[in-house]
């Protein structure tokens, strides 16, 4: 009988120990309020709006040219520049691509919108134009008169 009593006492101790334990408190990530503003909010307020597309001072506009847009991407394998037009453009018009190392002057022979060949493109449309030489992102594209 002693063995049974010892077993019951041992079980009672473990039950008491389990009940007497306090539940672990969940650590909450509560920031203390302070009179100083958080640096994240301060940075967000200081952030300036995105700069508008302004011609770089290093590129000199051609005398007979009007800014058509900026090269957004250049695809070297197929020799195509992607840009968003500021003015309407049609096949047969002359363009000039100017940049730090770029100076291309050509007639627009091939133009596409969403992989579809087009003859004319309206302003504010994203187009791909086949060019004769290498261009780089940020180059200026001018429509020559």
MARMIGU-623933 format. One record per residue: residue number from 0; residue in three letters; x, y, z of N, C-alpha, C in turn. Coordinates in steps of 0.05 Angstrom, whole numbers. Example, Ala and Ser with C-alpha at 12.3 -4.5 7.8 and 13.67 -1.06 7.14 Angstrom:
2
<site resi="0" resn="ala" n_x="264" n_y="-114" n_z="156" ca_x="246" ca_y="-90" ca_z="156" c_x="264" c_y="-66" c_z="156"/>
<site resi="1" resn="ser" n_x="257" n_y="-45" n_z="142" ca_x="273" ca_y="-21" ca_z="143" c_x="258" c_y="1" c_z="157"/>
***
This chain:
145
<site resi="0" resn="unk" n_x="16" n_y="-24" n_z="0" ca_x="0" ca_y="0" ca_z="0" c_x="17" c_y="25" c_z="0"/>
<site resi="1" resn="unk" n_x="40" n_y="23" n_z="11" ca_x="57" ca_y="46" ca_z="12" c_x="64" c_y="55" c_z="-16"/>
<site resi="2" resn="unk" n_x="67" n_y="37" n_z="-34" ca_x="74" ca_y="44" ca_z="-61" c_x="52" c_y="60" c_z="-74"/>
<site resi="3" resn="unk" n_x="27" n_y="52" n_z="-69" ca_x="5" ca_y="67" ca_z="-81" c_x="4" c_y="95" c_z="-71"/>
<site resi="4" resn="unk" n_x="8" n_y="99" n_z="-45" ca_x="7" ca_y="125" ca_z="-33" c_x="29" c_y="143" c_z="-44"/>
<site resi="5" resn="unk" n_x="53" n_y="131" n_z="-47" ca_x="75" ca_y="147" ca_z="-58" c_x="69" c_y="156" c_z="-86"/>
<site resi="6" resn="unk" n_x="57" n_y="138" n_z="-102" ca_x="50" ca_y="145" ca_z="-129" c_x="30" c_y="167" c_z="-130"/>
<site resi="7" resn="unk" n_x="10" n_y="166" n_z="-113" ca_x="-11" ca_y="187" ca_z="-112" c_x="1" c_y="214" c_z="-104"/>
<site resi="8" resn="unk" n_x="19" n_y="213" n_z="-84" ca_x="32" ca_y="238" ca_z="-75" c_x="49" c_y="250" c_z="-97"/>
<site resi="9" resn="unk" n_x="63" n_y="234" n_z="-112" ca_x="80" ca_y="244" ca_z="-133" c_x="63" c_y="256" c_z="-155"/>
<site resi="10" resn="unk" n_x="41" n_y="244" n_z="-161" ca_x="23" ca_y="255" ca_z="-181" c_x="11" c_y="281" c_z="-172"/>
<site resi="11" resn="unk" n_x="4" n_y="283" n_z="-146" ca_x="-7" ca_y="307" ca_z="-135" c_x="13" c_y="330" c_z="-137"/>
<site resi="12" resn="unk" n_x="38" n_y="324" n_z="-131" ca_x="59" ca_y="344" ca_z="-133" c_x="61" c_y="355" c_z="-161"/>
<site resi="13" resn="unk" n_x="61" n_y="338" n_z="-181" ca_x="64" ca_y="347" ca_z="-208" c_x="40" c_y="363" c_z="-217"/>
<site resi="14" resn="unk" n_x="16" n_y="356" n_z="-208" ca_x="-8" ca_y="371" ca_z="-214" c_x="-7" c_y="398" c_z="-201"/>
<site resi="15" resn="unk" n_x="2" n_y="399" n_z="-176" ca_x="4" ca_y="425" ca_z="-162" c_x="25" c_y="443" c_z="-175"/>
<site resi="16" resn="unk" n_x="47" n_y="431" n_z="-183" ca_x="67" ca_y="447" ca_z="-196" c_x="57" c_y="458" c_z="-223"/>
<site resi="17" resn="unk" n_x="43" n_y="442" n_z="-238" ca_x="32" ca_y="451" ca_z="-263" c_x="12" c_y="473" c_z="-259"/>
<site resi="18" resn="unk" n_x="-5" n_y="471" n_z="-238" ca_x="-25" ca_y="491" ca_z="-233" c_x="-13" c_y="516" c_z="-222"/>
<site resi="19" resn="unk" n_x="8" n_y="514" n_z="-207" ca_x="20" ca_y="537" ca_z="-194" c_x="36" c_y="554" c_z="-213"/>
<site resi="20" resn="unk" n_x="43" n_y="543" n_z="-236" ca_x="58" ca_y="559" ca_z="-255" c_x="41" c_y="581" c_z="-267"/>
<site resi="21" resn="unk" n_x="53" n_y="604" n_z="-269" ca_x="38" ca_y="626" ca_z="-282" c_x="41" c_y="624" c_z="-312"/>
<site resi="22" resn="unk" n_x="21" n_y="631" n_z="-326" ca_x="23" ca_y="630" ca_z="-355" c_x="44" c_y="651" c_z="-365"/>
<site resi="23" resn="unk" n_x="59" n_y="644" n_z="-385" ca_x="79" ca_y="662" ca_z="-395" c_x="66" c_y="686" c_z="-408"/>
<site resi="24" resn="unk" n_x="75" n_y="709" n_z="-403" ca_x="64" ca_y="733" ca_z="-414" c_x="74" c_y="736" c_z="-443"/>
<site resi="25" resn="unk" n_x="56" n_y="743" n_z="-460" ca_x="64" ca_y="748" ca_z="-488" c_x="77" c_y="775" c_z="-489"/>
<site resi="26" resn="unk" n_x="100" n_y="776" n_z="-502" ca_x="114" ca_y="801" ca_z="-504" c_x="101" c_y="817" c_z="-526"/>
<site resi="27" resn="unk" n_x="91" n_y="840" n_z="-519" ca_x="78" ca_y="857" ca_z="-539" c_x="97" c_y="879" c_z="-547"/>
<site resi="28" resn="unk" n_x="96" n_y="886" n_z="-572" ca_x="114" ca_y="906" ca_z="-583" c_x="99" c_y="933" c_z="-582"/>
<site resi="29" resn="unk" n_x="97" n_y="944" n_z="-559" ca_x="84" ca_y="970" ca_z="-555" c_x="105" c_y="990" c_z="-552"/>
<site resi="30" resn="unk" n_x="104" n_y="1010" n_z="-569" ca_x="124" ca_y="1031" ca_z="-568" c_x="116" c_y="1051" c_z="-546"/>
<site resi="31" resn="unk" n_x="135" n_y="1060" n_z="-532" ca_x="130" ca_y="1080" ca_z="-512" c_x="125" c_y="1107" c_z="-526"/>
<site resi="32" resn="unk" n_x="105" n_y="1121" n_z="-517" ca_x="100" ca_y="1147" ca_z="-529" c_x="121" c_y="1167" c_z="-519"/>
<site resi="33" resn="unk" n_x="131" n_y="1182" n_z="-537" ca_x="151" ca_y="1202" ca_z="-530" c_x="143" c_y="1228" c_z="-544"/>
<site resi="34" resn="unk" n_x="155" n_y="1249" n_z="-534" ca_x="149" ca_y="1275" ca_z="-546" c_x="163" c_y="1279" c_z="-573"/>
<site resi="35" resn="unk" n_x="184" n_y="1263" n_z="-578" ca_x="198" ca_y="1264" ca_z="-603" c_x="184" c_y="1248" c_z="-624"/>
<site resi="36" resn="unk" n_x="183" n_y="1258" n_z="-649" ca_x="171" ca_y="1243" ca_z="-671" c_x="189" c_y="1221" c_z="-680"/>
<site resi="37" resn="unk" n_x="178" n_y="1200" n_z="-690" ca_x="194" ca_y="1178" ca_z="-699" c_x="209" c_y="1185" c_z="-724"/>
<site resi="38" resn="unk" n_x="233" n_y="1175" n_z="-728" ca_x="248" ca_y="1183" ca_z="-752" c_x="236" c_y="1173" c_z="-778"/>
<site resi="39" resn="unk" n_x="220" n_y="1151" n_z="-777" ca_x="208" ca_y="1141" ca_z="-801" c_x="187" c_y="1161" c_z="-811"/>
<site resi="40" resn="unk" n_x="171" n_y="1172" n_z="-793" ca_x="151" ca_y="1192" ca_z="-802" c_x="164" c_y="1217" c_z="-811"/>
<site resi="41" resn="unk" n_x="186" n_y="1225" n_z="-798" ca_x="200" ca_y="1249" ca_z="-806" c_x="211" c_y="1246" c_z="-834"/>
<site resi="42" resn="unk" n_x="222" n_y="1223" n_z="-841" ca_x="233" ca_y="1218" ca_z="-867" c_x="211" c_y="1219" c_z="-888"/>
<site resi="43" resn="unk" n_x="188" n_y="1208" n_z="-882" ca_x="166" ca_y="1208" ca_z="-901" c_x="157" c_y="1236" c_z="-908"/>
<site resi="44" resn="unk" n_x="157" n_y="1253" n_z="-888" ca_x="149" ca_y="1281" ca_z="-893" c_x="169" c_y="1296" c_z="-910"/>
<site resi="45" resn="unk" n_x="195" n_y="1290" n_z="-906" ca_x="216" ca_y="1304" ca_z="-920" c_x="219" c_y="1295" c_z="-949"/>
<site resi="46" resn="unk" n_x="207" n_y="1271" n_z="-955" ca_x="211" ca_y="1260" ca_z="-982" c_x="199" c_y="1278" c_z="-1003"/>
<site resi="47" resn="unk" n_x="215" n_y="1286" n_z="-1022" ca_x="205" ca_y="1304" ca_z="-1043" c_x="191" c_y="1288" c_z="-1065"/>
<site resi="48" resn="unk" n_x="173" n_y="1301" n_z="-1079" ca_x="159" ca_y="1286" ca_z="-1101" c_x="179" c_y="1279" c_z="-1123"/>
<site resi="49" resn="unk" n_x="172" n_y="1259" n_z="-1138" ca_x="189" ca_y="1249" ca_z="-1160" c_x="195" c_y="1272" c_z="-1179"/>
<site resi="50" resn="unk" n_x="220" n_y="1275" n_z="-1188" ca_x="226" ca_y="1297" ca_z="-1206" c_x="214" c_y="1292" c_z="-1233"/>
<site resi="51" resn="unk" n_x="205" n_y="1314" n_z="-1245" ca_x="193" ca_y="1313" ca_z="-1272" c_x="216" c_y="1308" c_z="-1292"/>
<site resi="52" resn="unk" n_x="208" n_y="1297" n_z="-1315" ca_x="227" ca_y="1292" ca_z="-1336" c_x="237" c_y="1319" c_z="-1348"/>
<site resi="53" resn="unk" n_x="260" n_y="1327" n_z="-1341" ca_x="272" ca_y="1352" ca_z="-1350" c_x="297" c_y="1345" c_z="-1366"/>
<site resi="54" resn="unk" n_x="301" n_y="1357" n_z="-1389" ca_x="326" ca_y="1351" ca_z="-1404" c_x="351" c_y="1356" c_z="-1387"/>
<site resi="55" resn="unk" n_x="370" n_y="1338" n_z="-1389" ca_x="395" ca_y="1341" ca_z="-1374" c_x="411" c_y="1364" c_z="-1386"/>
<site resi="56" resn="unk" n_x="426" n_y="1378" n_z="-1369" ca_x="441" ca_y="1400" ca_z="-1380" c_x="464" c_y="1391" c_z="-1398"/>
<site resi="57" resn="unk" n_x="473" n_y="1366" n_z="-1397" ca_x="494" ca_y="1356" ca_z="-1413" c_x="486" c_y="1351" c_z="-1442"/>
<site resi="58" resn="unk" n_x="460" n_y="1349" n_z="-1447" ca_x="451" ca_y="1344" ca_z="-1475" c_x="440" c_y="1370" c_z="-1486"/>
<site resi="59" resn="unk" n_x="451" n_y="1377" n_z="-1509" ca_x="443" ca_y="1402" ca_z="-1522" c_x="421" c_y="1395" c_z="-1543"/>
<site resi="60" resn="unk" n_x="398" n_y="1408" n_z="-1541" ca_x="376" ca_y="1403" ca_z="-1559" c_x="383" c_y="1413" c_z="-1587"/>
<site resi="61" resn="unk" n_x="376" n_y="1396" n_z="-1607" ca_x="381" ca_y="1405" ca_z="-1634" c_x="364" c_y="1430" c_z="-1641"/>
<site resi="62" resn="unk" n_x="374" n_y="1447" n_z="-1658" ca_x="360" ca_y="1472" ca_z="-1664" c_x="332" c_y="1467" c_z="-1677"/>
<site resi="63" resn="unk" n_x="330" n_y="1447" n_z="-1693" ca_x="305" ca_y="1441" ca_z="-1707" c_x="290" c_y="1417" c_z="-1694"/>
<site resi="64" resn="unk" n_x="295" n_y="1412" n_z="-1669" ca_x="283" ca_y="1388" ca_z="-1656" c_x="264" c_y="1396" c_z="-1633"/>
<site resi="65" resn="unk" n_x="245" n_y="1378" n_z="-1629" ca_x="226" ca_y="1381" ca_z="-1607" c_x="228" c_y="1355" c_z="-1590"/>
<site resi="66" resn="unk" n_x="229" n_y="1357" n_z="-1564" ca_x="232" ca_y="1334" ca_z="-1547" c_x="208" c_y="1315" c_z="-1550"/>
<site resi="67" resn="unk" n_x="214" n_y="1290" n_z="-1557" ca_x="194" ca_y="1270" ca_z="-1561" c_x="191" c_y="1252" c_z="-1537"/>
<site resi="68" resn="unk" n_x="212" n_y="1248" n_z="-1522" ca_x="211" ca_y="1231" ca_z="-1498" c_x="239" c_y="1222" c_z="-1490"/>
<site resi="69" resn="unk" n_x="241" n_y="1205" n_z="-1470" ca_x="266" ca_y="1195" ca_z="-1460" c_x="266" c_y="1164" c_z="-1464"/>
<site resi="70" resn="unk" n_x="289" n_y="1153" n_z="-1470" ca_x="292" ca_y="1124" ca_z="-1473" c_x="288" c_y="1112" c_z="-1445"/>
<site resi="71" resn="unk" n_x="267" n_y="1095" n_z="-1443" ca_x="262" ca_y="1082" ca_z="-1418" c_x="276" c_y="1055" c_z="-1416"/>
<site resi="72" resn="unk" n_x="280" n_y="1042" n_z="-1439" ca_x="295" ca_y="1017" ca_z="-1440" c_x="306" c_y="1013" c_z="-1468"/>
<site resi="73" resn="unk" n_x="328" n_y="999" n_z="-1470" ca_x="341" ca_y="993" ca_z="-1495" c_x="345" c_y="963" c_z="-1496"/>
<site resi="74" resn="unk" n_x="336" n_y="950" n_z="-1518" ca_x="339" ca_y="921" ca_z="-1521" c_x="360" c_y="917" c_z="-1543"/>
<site resi="75" resn="unk" n_x="384" n_y="908" n_z="-1533" ca_x="407" ca_y="906" ca_z="-1551" c_x="405" c_y="885" c_z="-1572"/>
<site resi="76" resn="unk" n_x="393" n_y="862" n_z="-1565" ca_x="392" ca_y="840" ca_z="-1585" c_x="375" c_y="847" c_z="-1609"/>
<site resi="77" resn="unk" n_x="354" n_y="862" n_z="-1605" ca_x="336" ca_y="869" ca_z="-1628" c_x="340" c_y="898" c_z="-1636"/>
<site resi="78" resn="unk" n_x="355" n_y="914" n_z="-1621" ca_x="361" ca_y="941" ca_z="-1629" c_x="337" c_y="959" c_z="-1627"/>
<site resi="79" resn="unk" n_x="322" n_y="958" n_z="-1605" ca_x="298" ca_y="974" ca_z="-1602" c_x="299" c_y="991" c_z="-1577"/>
<site resi="80" resn="unk" n_x="289" n_y="1016" n_z="-1579" ca_x="287" ca_y="1032" ca_z="-1555" c_x="257" c_y="1034" c_z="-1548"/>
<site resi="81" resn="unk" n_x="252" n_y="1033" n_z="-1522" ca_x="224" ca_y="1036" ca_z="-1512" c_x="222" c_y="1064" c_z="-1500"/>
<site resi="82" resn="unk" n_x="200" n_y="1078" n_z="-1506" ca_x="196" ca_y="1104" ca_z="-1495" c_x="166" c_y="1111" c_z="-1495"/>
<site resi="83" resn="unk" n_x="159" n_y="1130" n_z="-1478" ca_x="132" ca_y="1141" ca_z="-1477" c_x="132" c_y="1167" c_z="-1492"/>
<site resi="84" resn="unk" n_x="116" n_y="1170" n_z="-1512" ca_x="116" ca_y="1194" ca_z="-1528" c_x="103" c_y="1218" c_z="-1515"/>
<site resi="85" resn="unk" n_x="114" n_y="1241" n_z="-1520" ca_x="102" ca_y="1266" ca_z="-1510" c_x="87" c_y="1280" c_z="-1533"/>
<site resi="86" resn="unk" n_x="93" n_y="1272" n_z="-1557" ca_x="80" ca_y="1283" ca_z="-1581" c_x="72" c_y="1260" c_z="-1599"/>
<site resi="87" resn="unk" n_x="53" n_y="1264" n_z="-1617" ca_x="47" ca_y="1242" ca_z="-1636" c_x="70" c_y="1237" c_z="-1656"/>
<site resi="88" resn="unk" n_x="72" n_y="1212" n_z="-1665" ca_x="94" ca_y="1205" ca_z="-1682" c_x="83" c_y="1186" c_z="-1704"/>
<site resi="89" resn="unk" n_x="94" n_y="1188" n_z="-1728" ca_x="86" ca_y="1171" ca_z="-1750" c_x="111" c_y="1160" c_z="-1764"/>
<site resi="90" resn="unk" n_x="107" n_y="1138" n_z="-1779" ca_x="128" ca_y="1127" ca_z="-1795" c_x="137" c_y="1148" c_z="-1816"/>
<site resi="91" resn="unk" n_x="163" n_y="1148" n_z="-1821" ca_x="173" ca_y="1167" ca_z="-1841" c_x="184" c_y="1193" c_z="-1830"/>
<site resi="92" resn="unk" n_x="178" n_y="1199" n_z="-1805" ca_x="188" ca_y="1223" ca_z="-1792" c_x="217" c_y="1218" c_z="-1782"/>
<site resi="93" resn="unk" n_x="232" n_y="1240" n_z="-1781" ca_x="260" ca_y="1238" ca_z="-1772" c_x="262" c_y="1242" c_z="-1742"/>
<site resi="94" resn="unk" n_x="278" n_y="1225" n_z="-1729" ca_x="283" ca_y="1228" ca_z="-1701" c_x="313" c_y="1229" c_z="-1696"/>
<site resi="95" resn="unk" n_x="321" n_y="1240" n_z="-1673" ca_x="349" ca_y="1240" ca_z="-1665" c_x="350" c_y="1231" c_z="-1636"/>
<site resi="96" resn="unk" n_x="367" n_y="1212" n_z="-1630" ca_x="371" ca_y="1202" ca_z="-1603" c_x="398" c_y="1213" c_z="-1593"/>
<site resi="97" resn="unk" n_x="397" n_y="1229" n_z="-1572" ca_x="421" ca_y="1242" ca_z="-1561" c_x="425" c_y="1233" c_z="-1532"/>
<site resi="98" resn="unk" n_x="450" n_y="1228" n_z="-1525" ca_x="457" ca_y="1221" ca_z="-1498" c_x="486" c_y="1226" c_z="-1493"/>
<site resi="99" resn="unk" n_x="495" n_y="1215" n_z="-1471" ca_x="523" ca_y="1219" ca_z="-1463" c_x="542" c_y="1207" c_z="-1484"/>
<site resi="100" resn="unk" n_x="536" n_y="1184" n_z="-1494" ca_x="553" ca_y="1171" ca_z="-1515" c_x="537" c_y="1165" c_z="-1540"/>
<site resi="101" resn="unk" n_x="513" n_y="1176" n_z="-1542" ca_x="495" ca_y="1169" ca_z="-1565" c_x="490" c_y="1194" c_z="-1582"/>
<site resi="102" resn="unk" n_x="491" n_y="1190" n_z="-1608" ca_x="482" ca_y="1211" ca_z="-1627" c_x="473" c_y="1197" c_z="-1652"/>
<site resi="103" resn="unk" n_x="447" n_y="1189" n_z="-1653" ca_x="436" ca_y="1175" ca_z="-1676" c_x="415" c_y="1193" c_z="-1689"/>
<site resi="104" resn="unk" n_x="416" n_y="1194" n_z="-1715" ca_x="395" ca_y="1209" ca_z="-1730" c_x="385" c_y="1190" c_z="-1752"/>
<site resi="105" resn="unk" n_x="359" n_y="1186" n_z="-1752" ca_x="347" ca_y="1167" ca_z="-1771" c_x="318" c_y="1173" c_z="-1777"/>
<site resi="106" resn="unk" n_x="307" n_y="1159" n_z="-1797" ca_x="279" ca_y="1160" ca_z="-1803" c_x="266" c_y="1137" c_z="-1789"/>
<site resi="107" resn="unk" n_x="242" n_y="1141" n_z="-1778" ca_x="228" ca_y="1119" ca_z="-1764" c_x="217" c_y="1100" c_z="-1785"/>
<site resi="108" resn="unk" n_x="228" n_y="1076" n_z="-1786" ca_x="220" ca_y="1055" ca_z="-1805" c_x="202" c_y="1034" c_z="-1792"/>
<site resi="109" resn="unk" n_x="206" n_y="1028" n_z="-1766" ca_x="191" ca_y="1008" ca_z="-1753" c_x="183" c_y="1018" c_z="-1725"/>
<site resi="110" resn="unk" n_x="157" n_y="1015" n_z="-1719" ca_x="147" ca_y="1024" ca_z="-1693" c_x="125" c_y="1005" c_z="-1684"/>
<site resi="111" resn="unk" n_x="125" n_y="997" n_z="-1659" ca_x="106" ca_y="979" ca_z="-1648" c_x="94" c_y="989" c_z="-1622"/>
<site resi="112" resn="unk" n_x="69" n_y="981" n_z="-1617" ca_x="56" ca_y="985" ca_z="-1591" c_x="45" c_y="958" c_z="-1583"/>
<site resi="113" resn="unk" n_x="54" n_y="948" n_z="-1560" ca_x="47" ca_y="922" ca_z="-1550" c_x="51" c_y="900" c_z="-1570"/>
<site resi="114" resn="unk" n_x="74" n_y="899" n_z="-1583" ca_x="82" ca_y="879" ca_z="-1603" c_x="64" c_y="880" c_z="-1628"/>
<site resi="115" resn="unk" n_x="50" n_y="901" n_z="-1633" ca_x="34" ca_y="904" ca_z="-1657" c_x="45" c_y="927" c_z="-1673"/>
<site resi="116" resn="unk" n_x="50" n_y="922" n_z="-1699" ca_x="61" ca_y="943" ca_z="-1716" c_x="40" c_y="965" c_z="-1720"/>
<site resi="117" resn="unk" n_x="49" n_y="990" n_z="-1717" ca_x="31" ca_y="1013" ca_z="-1721" c_x="44" c_y="1033" c_z="-1741"/>
<site resi="118" resn="unk" n_x="27" n_y="1049" n_z="-1754" ca_x="36" ca_y="1069" ca_z="-1772" c_x="39" c_y="1096" c_z="-1758"/>
<site resi="119" resn="unk" n_x="20" n_y="1101" n_z="-1740" ca_x="20" ca_y="1126" ca_z="-1724" c_x="16" c_y="1119" c_z="-1695"/>
<site resi="120" resn="unk" n_x="27" n_y="1136" n_z="-1678" ca_x="24" ca_y="1133" ca_z="-1649" c_x="17" c_y="1160" c_z="-1637"/>
<site resi="121" resn="unk" n_x="-3" n_y="1160" n_z="-1619" ca_x="-12" ca_y="1184" ca_z="-1606" c_x="7" c_y="1192" c_z="-1583"/>
<site resi="122" resn="unk" n_x="4" n_y="1216" n_z="-1573" ca_x="19" ca_y="1225" ca_z="-1550" c_x="11" c_y="1207" c_z="-1526"/>
<site resi="123" resn="unk" n_x="30" n_y="1204" n_z="-1508" ca_x="26" ca_y="1189" ca_z="-1483" c_x="24" c_y="1159" c_z="-1488"/>
<site resi="124" resn="unk" n_x="31" n_y="1149" n_z="-1511" ca_x="31" ca_y="1120" ca_z="-1516" c_x="59" c_y="1109" c_z="-1514"/>
<site resi="125" resn="unk" n_x="61" n_y="1085" n_z="-1503" ca_x="87" ca_y="1072" ca_z="-1500" c_x="93" c_y="1057" c_z="-1525"/>
<site resi="126" resn="unk" n_x="116" n_y="1063" n_z="-1538" ca_x="122" ca_y="1051" ca_z="-1564" c_x="151" c_y="1039" c_z="-1563"/>
<site resi="127" resn="unk" n_x="156" n_y="1022" n_z="-1582" ca_x="182" ca_y="1012" ca_z="-1587" c_x="191" c_y="1020" c_z="-1615"/>
<site resi="128" resn="unk" n_x="214" n_y="1031" n_z="-1617" ca_x="224" ca_y="1041" ca_z="-1643" c_x="250" c_y="1027" c_z="-1649"/>
<site resi="129" resn="unk" n_x="252" n_y="1016" n_z="-1673" ca_x="277" ca_y="1003" ca_z="-1682" c_x="297" c_y="1025" c_z="-1689"/>
<site resi="130" resn="unk" n_x="322" n_y="1023" n_z="-1677" ca_x="342" ca_y="1043" ca_z="-1682" c_x="367" c_y="1030" c_z="-1695"/>
<site resi="131" resn="unk" n_x="383" n_y="1047" n_z="-1708" ca_x="406" ca_y="1036" ca_z="-1723" c_x="431" c_y="1032" c_z="-1706"/>
<site resi="132" resn="unk" n_x="431" n_y="1044" n_z="-1683" ca_x="455" ca_y="1042" ca_z="-1666" c_x="448" c_y="1036" c_z="-1637"/>
<site resi="133" resn="unk" n_x="467" n_y="1037" n_z="-1620" ca_x="464" ca_y="1031" ca_z="-1591" c_x="454" c_y="1056" c_z="-1577"/>
<site resi="134" resn="unk" n_x="435" n_y="1053" n_z="-1558" ca_x="425" ca_y="1074" ca_z="-1541" c_x="427" c_y="1065" c_z="-1512"/>
<site resi="135" resn="unk" n_x="422" n_y="1083" n_z="-1494" ca_x="422" ca_y="1076" ca_z="-1466" c_x="398" c_y="1089" c_z="-1452"/>
<site resi="136" resn="unk" n_x="391" n_y="1078" n_z="-1429" ca_x="368" ca_y="1088" ca_z="-1414" c_x="374" c_y="1117" c_z="-1406"/>
<site resi="137" resn="unk" n_x="354" n_y="1134" n_z="-1411" ca_x="356" ca_y="1163" ca_z="-1403" c_x="364" c_y="1180" c_z="-1427"/>
<site resi="138" resn="unk" n_x="371" n_y="1169" n_z="-1450" ca_x="377" ca_y="1185" ca_z="-1473" c_x="352" c_y="1200" c_z="-1482"/>
<site resi="139" resn="unk" n_x="357" n_y="1223" n_z="-1495" ca_x="335" ca_y="1241" ca_z="-1504" c_x="328" c_y="1234" c_z="-1533"/>
<site resi="140" resn="unk" n_x="303" n_y="1233" n_z="-1539" ca_x="294" ca_y="1228" ca_z="-1566" c_x="280" c_y="1253" c_z="-1576"/>
<site resi="141" resn="unk" n_x="290" n_y="1265" n_z="-1598" ca_x="279" ca_y="1289" ca_z="-1609" c_x="266" c_y="1284" c_z="-1636"/>
<site resi="142" resn="unk" n_x="244" n_y="1298" n_z="-1642" ca_x="231" ca_y="1297" ca_z="-1667" c_x="242" c_y="1320" c_z="-1684"/>
<site resi="143" resn="unk" n_x="254" n_y="1314" n_z="-1706" ca_x="266" ca_y="1334" ca_z="-1723" c_x="246" c_y="1344" c_z="-1744"/>
<site resi="144" resn="unk" n_x="246" n_y="1370" n_z="-1749" ca_x="228" ca_y="1382" ca_z="-1768" c_x="241" c_y="1385" c_z="-1795"/>
***
